[in-house]
Structures are given as C-alpha cells and as structure tokens.
Amino acid sequence: MSSNSKITILYSQAACAFFGVDLNPENELMCERKIDAMPDVELCYINDIPTEPFLVAKNRIKFFPFRYQLYGRSSSEEPNLPSISISNQHIHCESQLIDFVNSVFLITDPRNEAKLAAFTQFATKNDAHYLKAQITRKRMDSGRRIERKIVYIMKADDRAQNIGNYQGRFEMLIKGLKKDDFEVFGYTRKSPHNLSCESLKKNLQNMIDCLRHRSLVESVYVSPNSLAKSLISSRDMSNTDEKLTQMKLDHCAGSTQTLLKHLSSTEKKVCLVIVDYAALSTVPADVQAF
C-alpha cells in the first residue's frame, strides 16, 4: 500500500472494531446502537489511524478540537468534525496549546487535498472569520475567473513570541486576580488505583507542585481516590483528611469535603485552578451545580 493511500472506515465498521466482533450487517447495526445509546460519548480516533477506534466524552472533544477525528456514517459522507464555535474557541491552558502546535506543525504528509472539502465544510458550519474576508476577482488569460480572499498572517517571529509568552501571560492573569483580592487555590483528583502509599504520595505531590509552580496557587485541595464522573459533593466522605495528613503532603489544604466547607464559608471571591477538564469532573451539570 502506498504512503498516500487512505483507509476509509465507516462509523458502524469502527463500532464493530471497538467491540471486537465480526464485520457483518447485523453486528454493525447492533454495535452502532450500543454506542448511540451512550449519549455523552463519541466514537473517534487520533493521529489519522481510523483502525484504532475508542470512546471519548463529547465535551472532551470540544476541549481538544484539533486532536479527535470522528467517523462518517456513510461512504459518501465526510468524517464528522467536532461541533465547536470558532469565534468562542480560545486556548486556555498549556496542554491545549501543545495539542494545537502538534496538530498544525506535522512531520507526515497530512494529505491536504483530500481534507480540503471537509475543512471548508467545517469552516462554513462554524462561521469562521476568514470566510467574511474581502474578496478580489481576477480573470485569467484562459478566460477563467478566480476569486481570492484577502487575509493576513501573523509574522513567524510574532507567532513564536506569542506562543513563548503564554506562561508569562497566564501568570500575569493569576497575579491580577490576587491583586483583586481573589483567593487562588488548586484542586487535583486521582482516579481509583492500586498504588502503594509511597507511590500515591509521590504522584499527588507532583500534582500539587505543578499547580503551585506553574499556576501560582498557595495551596491545593486533593481527592486521592475518586472517579471523574462521581458527584463532587460525594467525594472523600470517610477519613480522607486524616489519610492526607498522614501522607504529610506539602501545601495540601485538605480533601474535597474541606474545599466544599471552605467555599460555603468564605466571603471572598475565589479562583479554583485545575490541571485539565477531567481533574474536576466530566459531568457538566455537576460542575454547574458546584
């Protein structure tokens, strides 16, 4: 197979591959319905490898719109692209910035010609700003008439400076919040695990140190054993603060329950810093209630 060949896998076929069953019409329909019955997740792939499907939360796809690729439902349908609003899409953290850079600056041929139609559809659907650019028209010697949009590209030096200054600009934001009398503290969560006490302590301390050094928080609240989809109010109900005290973590302010008590009693404005979306919760309704 040539390096420029492209494998096309439909959504139903990818669903069968995900569940590891034979490809036939009956299984395709059954597997597709199984995934469609889970409204909060989407079947997708990354790195242009459609033969390795996996499920990911739909909200995470919106959080990393450059990383995840979705399957088309029919052979004539272009693979779906995440439904996001370009006008409101910003890079909020370093992980998003790295994801954007790795998606734009590639070391393999992205086969742009094959994806041009999909990109145009994506830009039109999301009302990309460049579509509103001024248009110039010119008639070629052959009689063919072409249109060009007048757009501007940031200079390479400015792009590098803008990316390189991201951490500094983020720190200025945090310092500004502190000057405005915000309480700035962090929160980190560890999923259920089989780590030894020492390994868990090291892992949690690394999370705390990351938030303190890169996000300038004074202290960090920790949930050492909870699911991302669990209700925030239900976490760390039994002796968690005592266990955290025994670990002797530096700059640990307590458990989720301690955080909730503090939020209910403080009269100051609060800025809660997390490492990424799943560090707090993967349940949007719970985040809003929180």
Order of alpha helices (4+ residues) and beta strands (2+ residues): alpha-alpha-beta-beta-alpha-beta-alpha-alpha-beta-beta-alpha-alpha-beta-alpha-beta-alpha-beta-alpha-beta-alpha-alpha
